[in-house]
């Protein structure tokens, strides 16, 4: 501050002599003494003013954090005004000296620097106001919203540790089980069952039956090895009969039931079906093989490391609609659990017609019927909840699903897979040789009240009209 003031207050004796060199001739000695004393008092006053300004500036610095931007600007204007007043005293000086006088204060603190200081002070004040609030400096890419990032983070937390089919690099060629087969498959035989046919690659399509199980671990048990060969023969029968729709589940039962009963065969079945989907140049046969894969992925999953290989196999074929569906079904089976029965005939009918969703007819006591959406993992409690919401019942307490055929009525347990229970019922009917079921095992799936506790007539009008009145009437008729 002292250096700045030295530029602001120039040497008055030098200036006076340069303004008028003949001034000494025109002024008497007494006048010179008087002028000298006046000049000395002026300098002393300026020094006192400088000291006052320094003390004032110290006080301002003590309260600088609480000083607004306007106060800083006002102090700067006052200083400029003082400098302007002092500069006017040298108005008659030469242009060179005038340029030096005007440039001296600006060289130390230009106007731009003053503005920058003010901005810094305001920024510091804002930081003080927000003290205690923890913020993280985050830079997002162009076009990326924070909500989208949060949604992506939440979605990722619930995903399995596998790539989504949509994110798989489609430029890469479809993967195969070749690398897996080199480690886990048995060595290929020199010849097949027929003399002129070599067994060839064990991991790619073949139209000939296999002579042994594919996996080494399937050969450990002789019975499992025989089952594996039989399963592949049934797979060939199913995929080669592409012109006929199989209304019966006989073939699919023989393909999937051994693997449901004997878990070591599950990997074998996956390998056999994937084998028939690899390098298969016959479109119709390949489509039938995809039907089996669709049914298989809704039944059970294989073990590691084959699981990762199969998922990658499906991901690399995302342009095939069935492959995407199979990938999704496999993920669903991983979450919900394994089935205990082979596919229901409605599942077989759906996949053969190219459907990914299944509708099942439900009958009510008042005689009305309605279709409801089900899938391979629908449990009885899930379907009951959908029915209660559709009928707008006040409560689902005491209601249950029933299977009716011939003169039999069976209640479906809530935690059972619907198709597993229906399949079990059909198998039981076959074992009992009930002719009423017919070849297609005709039955009715009904939704009725099972328990009559806490039933108040008139409380739930919909329940009264659809269930209570009709069920009570039938009971009274039977009793009478």
N, C-alpha and C positions, 0 to 999 in steps of 0.2 A: 504493500500500500504506500510506503514511503517513496519507492522508486517511481510509482505512477504519479504521485503528487509533484515530484521534481519536474516532470514533463509538463504538468499542468500550469505551474507557476514559473515563468521564465525570469531571466536576469533583467530587471527593469532598467538598470543603469545603461546596459549595453543597448537595449532597445531604444532608449531615449536619445542616445548619441547617434544612432544610425538613422533615426527618423528625420532629424534636422541637424546637420553638422555645424551650422552657424548659430546654434542656439546659445552658445556661451557668449557670443558677442552681444546678443540682444537682452541678456538677463544680467542683472546686477549681482554682486556677491551676496547681498542679503537675501535676494530672491532665491539664489542657488541654495543657501543654507536652509531657507524655509522649505524649498522643494525636496532637499535631501531628508530633512526631518519628516516631511509628509510621506516620502517614499519608504523611509525606515518603518514608520508606524503601519503603513499598508502591508509591508512584508511581515511584520510581527503579527498583525491581525490575521494574515493568511496562514501563518504557521499555527496560530492558536486554533483557527478554523480546521486546519488539517488534523491537529491533535483531537479536537472534538469529534471529527469524522471517524478517526481511528477507534475512539472509545465507543462511538455509536455503532460502528461496524462489528465490534466485539460483542456488543449486546445482541445485535441481530443474529450473529452466528450462534449465540447460545440458544436462541429460539428458532433456529433455521428450520427444524423439522416441522414446526407448527405454522410456518410462514407460508401463505398461499402464493400462487403464481403472480397475482396482481400486485402484491407487496414488493416482490423482487423487481418487477417491471417498473414500479413507481420509483424505487431507489435508483435504478439505472437512469430513468428520465431526469431525476433531480441532479444526478452527477453530470449528465450531459448539459443540463441548463447552466450549472456553475461553470463548466468548461467553456460554454458559449459566451458567458458574461466576461470571463477573463480574456477570452480570445478577442473580444471587441476592443479591449484596451490597446491592442497592437494592430488595429485596422489600417493604420497609415504606414506600417512597415513594408519592406520590400516583398515582392512576390515569392522570392526564394525562401526567405525566412518564414513567410506566411505558410508556405507548403510544408516546411519542416515542423512548424508549430501544430498544423492541423493533422499531420500524419503521425506525430508522436504518440498521442493517446490511443489512436485506433490500432496501431501496431501491437500494442500490448493486449487489448481486449476488444476485438472487432465485434460488430453487432451480431453476426451469426453465432459467435461463441457465447454471447449473452443468452441468446434464444436456446442454444443447446443446453446450457446450465439450467435454465428454467424448466426445460422438458425433463432433464434428469431429476430435478427436485420433485416434480410432480409424480414421476414414476416411483421414486422412493417413498413418497407419501402413500401412493396406492398400495405398495407392498406392505407398508406399516399397517394400513387399515385391514388388509387381508391376513395379517399375521395370525398364526394358529390354524389356518386352513391348509391342509396338506394337498398339494396338487402335483400331478405327474406330467412332465412334458411329453406329450405323445404326438407323433406325426403320422398322419394317415395318408395312404396313397390317393391319387386323384380318382374321384368318383366312388370312393369307399365310404360308406356311412358307418357311424358308431353302432347304430342299432343292428346293422347287418353283421358286424363283427361279433356283437354280443350273441346274436342268434346263432351264428356259426359256432361260437364257443360252446353254447349250451347244447347244440345238436351233437357236437363232437364228443361231449362228455358221455352221452348215452350210446354211442356207436360201438360196434364190435371192432376188434383190431384187424379189419380187412378193408381193402380199398373198395370204394363204391364203383359199380360198373360204369357209371357215367364219367368217372375220372380216369378210367383205364386208357392207356395210350392205344388208340385204334390203329395206329400205323404199324404196330408190331404184329408179326404173324401169329395166328392162333397157337396156343401152347398145347403140348401133349404130355402124356405120362412117360415119355421115353426115359428121362433122367430118373424118375421114380422107379421105373421098371428095371433099370440096370442094377438097382440095389436090392429091390424087394421081390421081383418076379423070379420064378424059376427059369433055368435056361430053356430056350426053345428046342423042341424035339426035331430030329432030322426029318421025320416024315409024319404026316397026319394019319388019320384013320384010313384014308384012301391012299393007294400006293403011289399015285402020280402027283400028289398034292403035298408040298412041304408046309410045315406049320407057319413059317414066316415070322413076321414081327408079332410079338405077343401083345403089344400096346395099341395096335391099329386094327381097323375093320377086317373081318374075315367072314366069308359065307359058309365056312366049314365048322363043324363042331370041334371043340377043344378036347384033347385026350386027357388032360390033367388040369387041376386047379391052377390059376394064374399065380397066386401068392405063395411064397414059400411056407408061410405059417399055416396055410390051409392044408398043406400036405402032411402036417404033423399028425393029425388025426385022420384015420382012414375013412371013417364015416363022413366027416366034413368034406374030405376030398371027393367022395362020391356025390354028395349033395351039390358041390360046386359044379361038377360036370353036368348034372341033371338040370341045374338052374340055367346054365348057358344054353342047353338044348331048348328049353322053354322060351328063352329070350329070342332065339332064332325063329321059333314057330310064330311068336307074336309079331316080330318086325317083318318077316317075309310074307305074312298074310295081310298085305296092305290093302287089298281090295275089299276085305270083309270087316265089318264092324263087329267087335266082340261084345255081345250083349251080356255074356256070362263072365264072371270073374274067375273062372277055373284056372286059366293060364296065369293071371296075375297072382292068384293065391299061391300057386306052385313056385312062382318066382320070389315072392316076398316073405311068405310064411316061414320057410326054413331060416332066413336071416333074422326074423323077429324072435324065433325060439332060440337060435344059436348065434350069439352076438359075434363070435369070430368070423362068421360068414358075411357080415355087413360090409366090411371092406372089400370082400371078394365080389359082391354084387355091384358095388360102385365101380370097381375096376372093369368088370365085364361090360357094363352099359357104356362107360366112357370109352372103352375099346371100340365098341360098335359105332360110336359117334366120331371117331377119329379117322380122317381120310376116307370117309364114306362118300362115294361118288354117285350113289343111288338116292335120288331125292325122296322118293316115297318110303324107302327103307329107313332113311335117316329121320324122316318125320315120325315114323313109328317108334324109333329108338328114343326120340325126344319125348314122346308120350310116356314111355317107361321112366325116363329121368324125372319128368314132372311128378309122376306118382311116387317115385322113390324119395325125392327130396321132402315130401310131406309125410313120410313114414318115420325115418330115422336118419342119423348122420353117421359118417365114418369117423375113424379115429385119426389122430395126428401120427405121422406127417401127411397122410393121404388127404386129410381135410383141407389143408392149405393148397394142395395140388388141384383138387377138384374145384375149389373156389376160383383159383386162378384160371383154370380151364374154362369155367363159365364166364368169367370176366372178359377173357380174350375173345369171346363170341357175342359181344353185346349187340351186334347188328341182327342177331337172331332173337326174335321175340320170346321163344320158349326158353332160351338160355337166360335171359333176364328174369323171367318168371321163376325159373328153377333156382337162380341165385337168391331171390327174395324169399322163396319158400324154404330154402335151406337155412337162411338166417332166422326165419320165424321158428323153425323146428328147433334150432339151437336155444332159443329163448323159452319156448313153451314146453319142450320135452318130447320124448319119443312116443309114437303110437304103439298100441299093443295088439292091433289086428290089421290084416291086410286091407287094401283100399276097398271102400264101399262101392257098390255098383253105380251110385250117383257120381262119385268121383271119376270112375272110368268113363261114364257117359259124357261128363263135362269135358274131359281132356280130349276125347275122340271128336267132339263137336267143336273143338277150338275155344272153349270157354275157360275163363280163369276164375269164375265165380259160380256158386251153386245155390239153387233155391230149393227149399224143402217145404212141403205142404203141411200145415198144422191145422187140426180139426178142433172145434170148440163144442161144448155141450149143447149150445143152441142150434147146432147144425151148420154154422158158418165155417168156412175154410179160408185160409190166407197163406200166401207164400212168404217165407222169410229167408234172408240171406244167411248162408252158413259157409264154413270152409273146413279144411282138413283138421283144424285145431279148435273148432268150436266146442265148448263144453256145455253141458245141460244148463248150468247156471247162466251162461252168457246168452243162450237163446231165450231162456225164461225172462231175463231182464229186457231183452228186445221186445218180447211179446207184451210185457207189462207196460212199457212205454208206449207201444203202438196202440194198445187198448185204453190208455189213459186211466189205469187203475190207481186207486189211492195208495195201495200197498200190495206187495207181492208175497206177503207172509201167508203161508199155508198152501200156496199153489205149487204144482209140480208138472213135469212132463211125463207122459205115459205112452208105452208102446202097446197097441192092441192088435191082436191077430187071432183068428178063430175064436175061441172062448177064453183066451188068456189076456190078462191086463198086467203089465209090468211097469213099475215106477223107475224112472231113469235117475240114478244118483247125480247130484249136482256137480260133483267134481270129475265125473267121467267124460271123456271125449264122446261126443254124440255118436259119431260114426263107429267108434269102437263098440259102444253098447249095442247099436243097431246090428252091427256085424255079428256080435256074439249071439244076439237073439236069433238071427237068421241061421247061424251054425247050429244052435240048439234046436231050432225047428227042423233042420235037416236030419239031425241025429234022432229026433223023435219021430221022423217020417210023417210030419203033419201035412196031409194033402191039401189042407185049406190054404196053405201059404203059396202053393203053385210053384211054377218054375222060376218066376221072378221074385219069389218070397214077398208077396204082397202083405203089407201091414199098414197101420194107421198110427201116426204120431199125434197124440192129443195133449191138450193143455187143460187141466182141470184143478179144482180145489181138492187138496189132499187132507188137510186138517181143518176142522171147523171150530177151532178155538177163537174166542173174541170176535165172532161174527155178529154184527148188529145190522138187521135188515133196515134198509133205507139210508145207511151211512154212505155206502158206495153204490150208486145207482147202476153204473156200468157193470160192476161185479154181480149185482142182483139180476140184471137182465141177461147177461151172457152165461153166468155160471150157476148162481145159487138157485134160482127158480127151477131150472131144468134139471139140475142134479138132485134136488130135493123131490121133485115130481117123480123121477125115475125110481128113487128109493122108496117112496110111498107106494108106487105101483108094485114093486117087487115084494114089499112087505104084505100088501093086501092080497 
